[in-house]
């Protein structure tokens, strides 16, 4: 049965671009809004849409995602090209389907060959400065500038909503971070979830940075610290894998800096990334155990949560 959304997309692509829709299929895996693969006689596209009855707010804000993708179209940041935006609620936009794969080497299946994973990770570190150099003046709907203290407060709220027994030692790590919050540096455009799982790669080369649900203007070190969490498979016992030959954190940071001045306090941001992941996993485990989202795989998370908190605490001990 043709849905109202499919009818709207079909009509807009036909009238605005002369494209005829041949199929309209759900793409699995999305957590924000609805995602579809649309085959047309002129190529394939991805449609991201607000669920029926919802508005473009928060994680369903498809218009904000379309805004940043449009703003980046003429930069050297690789992003999908936006074809069409329909602002009538429930809003949606269509963008090109970029060929390639987006896999997290230490977490996703199928496993990425070690040499290819290492090359992709290094290229991701080299590409990230392009994003952080984008001129943010003139980009609409940026929201407030987020400082390191703002980021910590956000994830402290998530952590504190999790029963303490699911995030043992989390409060100690949070206290250590709170006691040593670094001063902000010049804010930049940040993706918010920068990692290989959100980069479509064509062989070794990043072809498109996707999933812009939580972009903001913030501290570049928050982004770099999060990226480093995924560079070490030992951070994910029971749920991930170790990939031999992945670049070290030091190598990735050096690739990011590319001879430029050092960024201060990166150890703090590395520890923050681990707290953030532990808080997210603790939240997901709590939802499973409370029956709000049944997923037996969540029972694999405790060892990883413990590891992230332990290593984050050890990092903080070196600077406290």
N, C-alpha and C positions, 0 to 999 in steps of 0.2 A: 504494500500500500504506500502510495506517495505521501510523504509528510508535508506539512505546511512549509517547513524549512527547505525541503528539497524543491518545492514549487518556487519558492522565492529565489533560491540560488539559480535554478534553471532559467527562470525568466530574466534575471539580472545579467547572467553571463551571455544569454542569447541577445538581449537588446543592447547591452553595453559593449560587447566584445565579439559578437557574431559566432559564439561558441555553442555547440550543441552537446548537452550532457548525455553521456552514454551509460554511465553507472554512478551510483551514489552510495558508498559503503562506509560503515563505521570503522574508524581506525582504533584498535585497542591500545590501552596503556595510558591514556590521558587522565589527569587528575583535576584539571581545571577546565570547566566547560565541556563542550562536546567537540569531537574531532572527526572529520570525515575525509575520505579520499574520493575525489570527483574526477572521473575519466571523461574527457571531452574529445571531440574530433580535432582539437588543436593542442592536445597535451593533457597532462594530469596535474591536478591542483589539490591543495589541502584547504579545507574549510574549517574554521574554528568558530563555534557558535555558543551563545548564551543559552542555557537550558530553557525550555518553555516555562513561562511563569516567573522566571528570574530576570534581574536587570544587570546591566554592566557595572557591577560593583565587586570589589575585592578580587577573589580568585576567578570570578566569572567575568572580569572586566576585559572583554575581547577588544573593545575599542582602544583601550590603553596599550594593549599589545600591538595593535595595528599602528598606533601612533609612533611607537619607537621604531618599529620595522620601517615605516615610511621615512622617518627622520634619518635612518642609517643607510638609506638606499644609495646615496651619492658619496658614501665614505668608503674607506678601505676595509671596513669590518664586513666579513662575509655573512650575509643574511638572505633569507628568501625574499624574492620580489613580491610585493603586495599587488594583487590584480584588481581587487574590488573590495569596497567597504560598504556595508549596509548598516546605517546607524539606527534604523527603526528597531525598537525592541520587540522580541529578543534579537539583539544585534549579532552580526556575523561578519567575518571577512574571509576572503580567499587569497591564498598565496601560492606561488609555484611549489611544486613538489620537487625537492632537490634530491638527485640520485646519490646514493651512498649508504653508509651505515653509521648508527650512533650507538656505540657499545662502551660500557664502562669495563675496562680490562680486568679489574680486580673483583667485579661483582656480577657482570652480565654473562648470559649465554647466547650464542656459542662463544667459547673463549677466543680472544684475539691472539694470533701468533705473537710471541714475546717481542720479536724484533719490530714488528709492525706497531704493537702497543707502545713500545718505547719511543718510536719515531713520532707517533701521533701525539703523545704526551708532551714531548719536547716542542713540537710545532704549536701546540695549544698554548704553551708558556710564551712562545715567541709572538703569537698573534694577540694575546691578551692586551699588551700595551696599546695596540691600535684602538681598542674599545676605550681604554682609559684616557686616550688623547682626544677623543671626540669633543668638539666644542658644544657645551650643553646649553649655552645661551640661545634662546629661541625654540628649544624643544618644549612643547606644551605638556602640561599635566605631569610635571616631574615629581610633584609632592615635596614633602619636607626633606631637607638635607639630613642624612643620618650620620651621626658621629659614632665613634667606638662605644661611647657610653650608651647611646640609643640602641645599638645592636645588642650590647650585653643585656640591657633591660628587656629587650624583646625576647631573647632566648632564656633569660631568667624566668620570665613569666611562663614559658612553655615548660621548663624544667620543674618549676614549682607546682604545676598542675599534675605532675606525675607522682604516684605514690613513692615515697623515699626508698622503699625496698626494691623498686625496679631500677633505680639509678643510684646505687650505693656509692657514696663518696662524691656524688654530684654537688652537694651543698658546699663541701670543702673546696672543690675546684672553683665553684662560683664565687666563694668568698675570696679566694686568692686572686681571681680575675678582677673582682670589684675593688680590691685594695690597690691595684696597680694599673688602672685604666690609662692607656697612653693618650697624649694630646693628639687632636686631629691633625691630619695633613690636608693639603688642598683637595677638596672633594672632586670626584669624577663620576662619570656614568658607569654604573656597575650592573651586571646582568643579574646577580643575586643567586645563581645556581650554576656557576661556570665550572664545567667538568666535561670529560669526553662523552658521557652519556647524553649531553645536550649539545653536542657538536656532530653534525653530519660530516663524515670524512669520506673523501674519494681517494682510495689508497692511503697515502700518508698525509694528504693535504686537507686541511679544514675547508669544507665547501660551504657550510652554513651553520651559524649559531642559532639554535632554536629554543623554544619554551621560555618566553620572556614574561612570565606571569608576575614576577616579583622584582622587576628592574627598578632602580632608584638612583638617586644621586647620593653617593656615600664615600666611604674611605676605601681606597684601592687595596689596602692591606687585608680588609675583611674578605674580599674576593680571592686574594692570593692564598690566604690561610685556609679557606674552604677547599680550594683546588688541591692543595697539598695533602688534605686528608685522603684523597683518592689515589695518591701516588705510592701508597704503601699497603700491600695486601695484608700485612700482619695486623692492620687496624681492624680487620673484619673476620676474626676467627669464627668458624661455624657457618658463616654466610658468604664468605668471599674466598679468594684464592691469592696466593703469592705469584707474581709474575716476574720471572728472573729478568734482570737487565733493565727494569724501569729506571728512569733517571732519579737520582736522589733529590731530596728537597733542595739541597744546596745548588745542584745543577739547574733545577727548574727556576729557582730564584735568580740565578746568574743569567739564565736565558731571558727572563722577564726584564731584568735591569739592563741587559745588553750594554754594559760598560757605563751606564749612568750612575747617579749617586745612590748610595744604599738607602733603603727604607728602614727607619728605626722601628724597634720593638716588634719585629716579625715573630719572635717566639711567642709573644702574648697572643697574636692573631692565629698562630698555629694551634695553640691551646684552645682558643675560642672556637675554632672550627670543630674541634673534637667535642667540646661541650655541646655545640649546636647539634651535631649528629647524634650524640647520646640522648639529647632531649627529644629529638624527632623520633628516634627509635623507641624510647621509653613511652612516648605518647601513643605510638602505633601499637605497642605491646599492651598498653593499658586498654585501648579501644577493643582489642581482640579479647582480652580476658573479661571485660565487662559485657561482651556480647554485642557491642555496637558495630563491629565489623569483623565477622568471623574469618580468620586466616591462620590456620595452624602453623604456617611458616614463621609467624611472628614469635613462636616459642624458641626459635633458633637465635634470637637476638641477645639474650642476657650476656653471653660471653663477649660479644662485640661491644655492648654498652659498657661492661666492666673494663674492657681493654681501652676504650676511648677515654674513659674517665681516669684510669690509672696513668696512661701515657700523657694526658693533658696535665694532670697533677705533677708528674715528674718534670715536664717542661717548665711549669711555673716555678717549681722548686729551684730551678737554675737561675731565676731572675728575682726571686722574692728575697 
